[in-house]
Amino acid sequence: MAVTATTPATRPQAATSRTGAAPVTAALVLLVVALALVDITQGTAAVGAPEVWKALTGRADPADASVVIASRLPRMTAGLLVGAVLGIAGAALQAVSRNVLASPDTLAVNAGSYLALGLTAAFGLSLPLFASSAIAFAGGLAAAAVVLALSGLGAGTVRLVLAGSALTLGLTAVTEGLLLLFPRQTEGLYQWNQGSIAQNGFDGVLQMAPIAVLGLAGLLLLARRVDALALGDDAARGLGVPVRATRVIAVVLAALLSTAAVTLAGPIGFVGLCAPALVRPLARRFRGFTRSRGFLPVAGLTGAALVLGSDVLLRAVVPADIAVAVPTGVVTSLVGAVFLIAMATRVRDTAGATAAERLRIRSRTRFLTTTAVLVAVAVGVTLAGVLLGDSKLLLGDVANWAQGQAGRTVTFVLDTRVPRVLAALFAGGALALAGTLVQAVTRNPLAEPGILGVSGGAALGAVLLVTTVPLAGGWGMAGAAFVGAAVSSVLVFGLAARGGFRQNRLVLVGFGVATGAAALISLLIILTDPFNATKALTWLSGSTYGRTLPDVAPLAAVLAVGVAVAVARRAELDLVSLDEDTPRLLGLGLGRARLGFLALAVLLSATAVAAAGTIGFVGLVAPHAARALVGRRHARVVPVAVLLGAVLVCTADLVGRTVIAPAQLGAGLMTAVIGTPYFLYLLIRSRG
């Protein structure tokens, strides 16, 4: 994969004004103060501005004073602290990585902390806040180190986002598995992961404030060295700056700040990304913000304004009794998703479409042998899926069930198990075919419906129907998922098409849409069913639980049509995947062909999500493995990829519901655990 070097993140080339930084800073301070004052007056209790003033001056009713002192002031203070440290951490990470998209979110810091705390809770360890912070720090720092090592400092935006999002998916899958396996020990961890600045008293704020001060002081002391890094590694070394040590220390301090915020309020998404980006235009105009000692505090102020502004906006728009259930992190994630998409459309994308992979010629015998082996494996996995589970059956039981002669118990087991196996098989095949089509059309080997937000849009449509029409059937779910996938696809592919599907823009827009869809799903579930976190986890983990034959029927029909179309149009797929010129020279309508294949991929992804929830990485892993096995001709890639996808998801579903029976893990969680290492391997291999 080709990547582009980004411009230095915090060093504008020319600041036009020597003055003006102080008035701008003062205006930001006033804005933060105004938001803080408004935030104190908002809440579920009937305590308005007059009561708040009386409480602050010691003249209020004891009940009103209790609300202000124990709840609202700590919430406002937490918002200030969390926003400030996240803004500073994001600015520091962007400076040392020279990447405008580096932040605690894209470096998987939050996911690492989430897993570390999940492991602690699963083992039954109950630790004080300070000790929990240390464990979260270790997890977040380890995740950031992995992402930076994989992406390479200053290497480009796409690799960083891909490495961070892949690691986030994998770590989150493991953590959610822990939540499902140890629901009692990890109670409350899911709600914590949504991110909320609500506090009971000042204890948490007072414990985290010294860590924030320590991190900020360290970064300010390091500011001169960080500034030197903007000149380039060689120039910085020429000035006597230890480049590697400076970067390591800065990343550690930024992770420390992020961890303080995560421990106090859970992950508050995208503040670390948005705050420095909002300050950067100011730095182009005012010289006082060009250096880190001016930039970092202003980024902190902007972060505080973002968090408090989101909290104020939420409580102003949504009734107070409902707003209290909506975590601030959901709102900031929505804002951040929009921001990310806007940035993606403006970032100069010089990477271009990826060059075609080296043409591999495989023999017909190899293709036939591979197909035969995969068919045998698929049959074996299917039989194992039908026979194994919390109740083990024999082939004779299945034969009797098929003839309507089985006993009541066997009939019940197979009536519930067979649709699950079929849903896993068909969903895997559909996602693999969708990934094959998307990678061919975009000529991007790292593109797949999950990463590009198509699956997220489908999940949003399906969850919207589930939460509003609980009795919706399989066809209704498929239709809702298709609408959601179509909307997200129009947004992603429409914006990416302006640059000829260049990989930077495509991936970044897709990542933004996926993030926004995930935030909307969380918001939807919280607003409609706030006490059923297990329902959300089960759905989002990609579970086949409770599927019936009518649920699977739309998926089977769409998969059959998709395979038929892909095989019939295999020559067009080969041409579209080559380059821009060859199809046109041969008279192929490139735009029409692309649109048709993308529409088919969206339909396949949507029906798969409707039948089996969100399952990631299948659309990435299966086409790659198929091309490695049988070459690049789609006449061979399509059937092999479909078989591989079916086997992968069916195996994941079987393992998830048998290894720890009677407890179960969703197929989506298992495929994420399997797919994340493979995806990271592809990133490492594509460095050259």
Salt bridges, closest charged atoms under 4 A:
ASP39 OD2 - ARG75 NE 3.39
ASP227 OD1 - ARG11 NH2 2.22
ASP233 OD1 - ARG98 NH2 2.58
ASP233 OD1 - ARG247 NH2 3.03
ASP234 OD1 - ARG237 NH1 3.43
ASP311 OD2 - ARG75 NE 3.42
ASP311 OD1 - ARG315 NE 3.35
GLU357 OE1 - ARG360 NH1 3.65
GLU357 OE2 - ARG627 NE 3.28
ASP390 OD1 - ARG417 NH2 3.49
ASP529 OD2 - LYS535 NZ 3.80
GLU572 OE2 - ARG569 NH2 2.56
ASP574 OD1 - HIS634 ND1 2.72
GLU580 OE2 - ARG443 NH2 2.56
GLU580 OE1 - ARG584 NH1 3.51
GLU580 OE2 - ARG594 NH2 2.68
ASP653 OD1 - ARG420 NH2 3.81
ASP653 OD2 - ARG657 NE 3.12
